[in-house]
Amino acid sequence: MNEYRSAISNEIVESVLERCRPYLASLSLPMERNGNSGGDDKECEKILAGLAEKTAPKLISLDLTSFFLSQASAVALSNLKKLEVLKIVVTRCPEDDLIKLLESLTNLKTFHYKGFPYKFLEHINWQKIEELNIELGDYPSNFDFLTSAPKPALKSLTLLARPGDESFEEEEDDEEEEIPLPLRQLFAPNLKMLRLDCKCQDLPALAQLGHLEKLHLNEVFVDPAVAENTLSSLSSQDCPNRKKIRVLELGNNDGLSENALKMIAGFPNLDTLSLDYVVSTSSDVIATIVPKCPKLAYLSLAFCKNLDDTSFGPLQHSSALEFLDISGCKEITDSVSNNNIVRDVFLPICIWPKFIPFKIP
């Protein structure tokens, strides 16, 4: 039904929901946009209104990411108080209605949000939320919605800023210069996964996250001093998560120096590392990291322009490495794939598919 959703009438959907309502636990409403302003959104308003009027007693998960949440839909959703998982996209819904929505849904454990308003996020029930995925259509003016209250249940946090993303379908404003934001405190003691794609001035709070296992910091560092301070605090001997971090992604960071990159060697249990488009990645950096990270199985160095054929000697000593991406590294020649160090690797001229497995002899 999902593939042909745009051709199915609201009456058919209501008929199906009526039969399944007593057993329905999870519902996704993927819809193709038909080009008319709000056509599909109006239809969804009717479906949500029906769910609010005759609540599905077991419904705890709702995915509405294929259309824009309207004011009427937000009001209807406020009545589905048992929801534990909610995924929405918002462009023009009044923020007051979004506040009321979050204040009503006190059982939310997973919340995926894509949109422009963000201050209403302060009203999440932080005592329950475990997974929070935020994709903003513009740069936030502050991080108050993240730092205003303790988040004891939060285990996974994603914050992306996507200015100019056409999928938001919002009127374009004059483009403003992005100003790195301070993120000095994040009271989430049980956080295991953090993904930031938003330039930050300060990140000392990361070293206090004692259960952190996966760290994705793409396009975050502008100031080399901030990058060095962050990686230094995370890799220090007394950092509680130094031995727990398994995944580290640092793509597109102009503020990463060679010295900062060498600090990655301080994560002994690292199994996944991505340094795509980081120009400071050098042979010396690889030689420092690889011997100190014996569990490293995945290494992505795409478009690291300073790498050449001599950069891969340290890989001879890695028995764990299974995946390597060197696409876009123009100084690497075809001879790399024919020597006794690396076989079947990604050559500079090959970009897709992205990952090619190889084994070191």
Wavefront OBJ file of the C-alpha trace (Angstrom):
o trace
v 0.000 0.000 0.000
v 2.886 2.358 0.717
v 4.158 2.394 -2.894
v 0.800 3.488 -4.262
v -0.270 5.607 -1.341
v -1.025 8.752 -3.389
v -3.634 6.825 -5.422
v -5.473 5.431 -2.405
v -8.408 7.371 -1.049
v -8.849 8.476 2.531
v -11.904 6.219 2.744
v -9.794 3.126 2.017
v -7.233 4.141 4.641
v -9.968 4.703 7.196
v -11.470 1.323 6.368
v -8.112 -0.411 6.905
v -7.450 1.498 10.124
v -10.897 0.680 11.426
v -10.223 -3.033 11.096
v -6.673 -2.861 12.449
v -7.251 -0.255 15.164
v -7.424 -2.674 18.134
v -4.100 -4.280 17.187
v -2.185 -1.362 15.676
v 1.099 -0.608 17.494
v 3.111 1.181 14.793
v 1.906 3.316 11.893
v 3.806 5.011 9.061
v 2.064 7.264 6.556
v 4.453 7.674 3.601
v 2.890 9.897 0.966
v 4.093 11.255 -2.344
v 3.682 15.007 -2.700
v 1.393 15.838 -5.579
v 2.607 19.394 -6.197
v -0.569 20.977 -4.846
v -0.164 23.098 -1.732
v -1.158 20.972 1.223
v -3.110 18.357 -0.744
v -1.657 15.314 0.973
v -1.291 17.210 4.253
v -5.044 17.834 4.376
v -5.716 14.176 3.823
v -3.376 13.290 6.671
v -5.140 15.794 8.903
v -8.299 13.738 8.432
v -6.515 10.486 9.242
v -4.931 11.919 12.393
v -8.224 13.447 13.447
v -9.777 10.006 13.111
v -7.024 8.464 15.228
v -7.526 11.137 17.866
v -11.278 10.579 17.916
v -11.030 6.784 18.056
v -7.662 6.093 19.622
v -5.872 2.887 18.715
v -5.262 1.485 22.212
v -1.904 -0.106 21.354
v -0.542 2.619 19.063
v 2.862 3.745 20.383
v 4.816 4.572 17.205
v 3.912 7.092 14.487
v 6.025 8.148 11.481
v 4.733 11.280 9.708
v 7.942 12.392 7.996
v 6.522 12.282 4.480
v 4.410 15.398 4.905
v 4.476 18.724 6.758
v 2.791 18.828 10.130
v -0.024 21.374 10.161
v -1.613 23.121 13.122
v -4.659 20.842 12.937
v -2.433 17.752 12.865
v -0.459 18.971 15.885
v -3.680 19.431 17.834
v -4.857 15.933 16.872
v -1.520 14.387 17.827
v -1.759 15.935 21.281
v -4.528 13.436 22.049
v -2.353 10.391 21.314
v -0.818 10.429 24.766
v 0.488 6.855 24.668
v 2.932 7.560 21.847
v 6.515 6.521 22.567
v 7.950 7.090 19.086
v 7.152 10.128 16.927
v 8.746 11.380 13.695
v 7.586 14.690 12.194
v 8.526 17.471 9.758
v 7.505 21.058 10.564
v 7.825 24.309 8.599
v 4.903 26.578 9.396
v 3.095 25.136 12.412
v 2.806 27.727 15.248
v 5.365 27.067 17.962
v 2.717 27.383 20.688
v 0.955 24.345 19.252
v 4.247 22.455 19.149
v 4.830 23.282 22.817
v 1.385 21.943 23.696
v 2.134 18.832 21.645
v 5.316 18.010 23.555
v 3.744 18.833 26.897
v 0.980 16.336 26.086
v 3.228 13.516 24.850
v 4.994 12.803 28.128
v 5.722 9.152 27.247
v 7.938 9.872 24.233
v 11.128 7.809 24.182
v 12.127 8.466 20.557
v 11.584 11.786 18.785
v 12.790 12.593 15.256
v 12.198 16.198 14.247
v 12.969 18.086 11.048
v 12.022 21.745 10.746
v 12.720 25.394 11.492
v 11.298 26.106 14.977
v 13.442 24.633 17.734
v 12.882 26.512 21.004
v 9.811 24.372 21.712
v 12.164 21.394 22.098
v 12.893 22.577 25.648
v 9.474 21.159 26.545
v 10.430 17.542 25.832
v 9.995 15.257 28.817
v 13.712 14.713 29.402
v 13.028 12.114 32.065
v 11.768 9.709 29.376
v 13.383 10.606 26.044
v 16.059 8.092 24.977
v 16.659 8.964 21.317
v 16.514 12.496 19.915
v 17.186 13.274 16.261
v 17.004 16.966 15.305
v 17.505 18.283 11.763
v 17.131 22.066 11.587
v 16.512 24.082 8.443
v 18.754 26.862 9.739
v 21.553 27.401 12.231
v 20.228 27.666 15.823
v 20.996 30.899 17.654
v 21.816 28.921 20.797
v 21.825 25.448 22.318
v 19.567 26.316 25.252
v 17.102 23.580 24.301
v 19.881 21.042 24.887
v 21.536 22.546 27.959
v 18.549 23.792 29.951
v 17.797 20.579 31.854
v 19.363 17.215 32.779
v 18.651 14.366 30.383
v 19.070 11.193 32.448
v 17.417 8.823 29.933
v 19.013 10.154 26.730
v 21.199 7.558 24.964
v 21.317 8.853 21.391
v 21.468 12.483 20.229
v 21.732 13.797 16.665
v 21.817 17.509 15.841
v 22.132 18.579 12.200
v 21.872 22.048 10.674
v 20.833 22.046 7.004
v 20.430 25.664 5.796
v 19.276 25.818 2.192
v 17.806 22.308 2.234
v 15.050 22.468 -0.385
v 13.112 19.671 1.303
v 11.972 22.147 3.946
v 10.128 24.172 1.267
v 10.444 27.397 3.207
v 10.880 30.889 1.760
v 14.555 31.706 1.463
v 15.934 34.395 3.758
v 19.079 36.368 3.210
v 21.931 34.016 3.929
v 23.635 34.827 7.213
v 27.160 33.900 8.195
v 27.269 30.821 10.383
v 28.603 31.612 13.853
v 30.013 28.688 15.858
v 27.939 28.098 18.964
v 29.081 27.278 22.488
v 28.086 23.858 23.803
v 29.745 23.918 27.195
v 27.409 21.653 29.093
v 25.333 18.638 28.215
v 23.879 16.810 31.186
v 23.273 13.419 29.602
v 25.193 10.932 31.769
v 23.939 7.858 29.867
v 24.535 9.163 26.334
v 26.112 6.497 24.081
v 25.845 8.099 20.631
v 26.365 11.763 19.729
v 26.217 13.175 16.220
v 26.795 16.886 15.613
v 26.817 18.604 12.243
v 26.868 22.182 13.443
v 29.922 24.339 14.121
v 30.687 24.649 17.836
v 32.967 26.948 19.799
v 33.443 24.779 22.838
v 33.002 21.068 23.541
v 34.543 20.291 26.930
v 31.338 18.587 28.036
v 32.109 15.551 25.865
v 34.777 14.260 28.238
v 32.130 14.102 30.985
v 29.946 11.681 29.001
v 31.187 8.500 30.629
v 29.226 6.033 28.462
v 29.943 7.565 25.041
v 30.661 4.884 22.407
v 29.908 6.557 19.068
v 30.969 10.110 18.252
v 30.189 11.797 14.926
v 31.535 15.366 14.680
v 31.270 16.441 11.050
v 31.885 20.098 10.123
v 32.114 20.978 13.804
v 35.626 22.336 14.324
v 36.648 25.744 12.993
v 39.219 26.739 15.600
v 42.224 24.345 15.807
v 42.569 25.121 19.517
v 39.022 23.933 20.195
v 39.659 20.722 18.226
v 42.873 19.988 20.122
v 41.293 20.713 23.505
v 38.345 18.446 22.699
v 40.402 15.465 21.502
v 42.959 15.989 24.254
v 40.303 15.822 26.975
v 38.616 12.778 25.370
v 41.843 10.805 24.947
v 43.399 11.657 28.304
v 44.129 8.766 30.662
v 41.565 9.929 33.223
v 38.704 10.385 30.709
v 35.912 7.903 31.601
v 34.966 7.179 27.979
v 38.463 6.903 26.444
v 38.311 3.102 26.286
v 34.603 3.006 25.396
v 34.672 5.037 22.174
v 34.433 2.595 19.252
v 33.224 4.841 16.416
v 34.751 8.221 15.545
v 33.720 10.292 12.535
v 35.475 13.628 11.950
v 34.749 14.458 8.316
v 34.977 17.934 6.785
v 36.721 19.595 9.724
v 39.040 22.391 8.624
v 40.052 23.018 12.225
v 41.740 19.641 12.716
v 45.527 19.832 12.834
v 47.958 16.914 12.538
v 48.597 17.171 16.260
v 44.869 16.862 17.004
v 44.509 13.878 14.655
v 47.372 12.034 16.341
v 45.412 12.159 19.603
v 43.002 9.623 18.051
v 45.645 7.042 18.956
v 44.429 7.469 22.529
v 41.268 5.424 21.818
v 42.507 1.808 22.105
v 39.148 0.155 21.321
v 38.361 2.199 18.213
v 36.976 -0.015 15.411
v 35.590 2.631 13.014
v 37.320 5.850 11.934
v 36.298 8.324 9.238
v 38.474 11.294 8.280
v 36.928 12.158 4.924
v 37.952 15.549 3.470
v 40.318 16.286 6.378
v 43.312 17.853 4.633
v 45.592 17.446 7.659
v 45.452 13.664 7.364
v 49.017 12.603 6.540
v 51.229 9.521 6.442
v 52.539 10.491 9.871
v 48.985 10.639 11.252
v 48.181 7.134 9.955
v 51.474 5.798 11.292
v 50.573 7.161 14.717
v 46.971 5.939 14.866
v 47.030 2.443 13.342
v 49.483 0.731 15.749
v 47.658 2.139 18.776
v 44.200 1.080 17.571
v 44.519 -2.715 17.085
v 40.762 -3.203 16.667
v 40.413 -0.738 13.776
v 38.332 -2.539 11.137
v 36.891 0.356 9.104
v 38.984 3.278 7.872
v 37.672 5.986 5.552
v 40.159 8.502 4.149
v 38.196 9.729 1.138
v 39.488 12.932 -0.474
v 42.410 13.292 1.926
v 44.559 14.999 -0.690
v 47.884 14.741 1.163
v 47.972 10.944 1.158
v 50.147 9.076 -1.340
v 51.446 5.553 -1.963
v 53.796 5.767 1.020
v 50.933 6.344 3.459
v 49.908 2.698 3.728
v 52.972 1.022 5.159
v 51.455 0.970 8.697
v 48.516 -1.054 7.386
v 50.816 -4.067 7.055
v 50.692 -4.354 10.836
v 46.891 -4.192 11.117
v 45.256 -7.617 11.281
v 41.778 -6.225 12.035
v 41.328 -3.868 9.056
v 38.539 -4.989 6.706
v 37.385 -1.831 4.896
v 39.349 1.043 3.395
v 38.102 4.035 1.420
v 40.737 6.105 -0.393
v 38.477 7.442 -3.146
v 39.406 10.930 -4.295
v 43.015 10.652 -3.037
v 44.648 11.755 -6.276
v 48.236 11.159 -5.186
v 47.580 7.434 -4.742
v 48.393 5.403 -7.842
v 46.952 2.172 -9.203
v 50.046 0.330 -7.985
v 48.662 0.371 -4.443
v 46.101 -2.281 -5.362
v 48.772 -4.543 -6.817
v 51.325 -4.562 -4.009
v 51.541 -6.737 -0.925
v 50.147 -4.117 1.450
v 46.587 -3.571 0.272
v 44.511 -5.426 -2.285
v 41.108 -4.643 -3.817
v 41.092 -1.198 -2.253
v 39.189 1.780 -3.511
v 41.201 3.471 -6.239
v 41.198 7.281 -6.574
v 39.089 7.168 -9.730
v 36.421 4.994 -8.075
v 33.809 6.712 -5.951
v 30.796 4.382 -6.092
v 30.083 1.929 -4.580
v 31.702 3.424 -1.541
v 33.027 0.466 0.395
v 35.087 -2.352 -1.104
v 36.267 -5.099 1.282
v 39.871 -6.132 1.335
v 42.121 -8.362 3.366
v 45.758 -7.717 4.110
v 47.791 -10.792 3.130
l 1 2 3 4 5 6 7 8 9 10 11 12 13 14 15 16 17 18 19 20 21 22 23 24 25 26 27 28 29 30 31 32 33 34 35 36 37 38 39 40 41 42 43 44 45 46 47 48 49 50 51 52 53 54 55 56 57 58 59 60 61 62 63 64 65 66 67 68 69 70 71 72 73 74 75 76 77 78 79 80 81 82 83 84 85 86 87 88 89 90 91 92 93 94 95 96 97 98 99 100 101 102 103 104 105 106 107 108 109 110 111 112 113 114 115 116 117 118 119 120 121 122 123 124 125 126 127 128 129 130 131 132 133 134 135 136 137 138 139 140 141 142 143 144 145 146 147 148 149 150 151 152 153 154 155 156 157 158 159 160 161 162 163 164 165 166 167 168 169 170 171 172 173 174 175 176 177 178 179 180 181 182 183 184 185 186 187 188 189 190 191 192 193 194 195 196 197 198 199 200 201 202 203 204 205 206 207 208 209 210 211 212 213 214 215 216 217 218 219 220 221 222 223 224 225 226 227 228 229 230 231 232 233 234 235 236 237 238 239 240 241 242 243 244 245 246 247 248 249 250 251 252 253 254 255 256 257 258 259 260 261 262 263 264 265 266 267 268 269 270 271 272 273 274 275 276 277 278 279 280 281 282 283 284 285 286 287 288 289 290 291 292 293 294 295 296 297 298 299 300 301 302 303 304 305 306 307 308 309 310 311 312 313 314 315 316 317 318 319 320 321 322 323 324 325 326 327 328 329 330 331 332 333 334 335 336 337 338 339 340 341 342 343 344 345 346 347 348 349 350 351 352 353 354 355 356 357 358 359 360 361
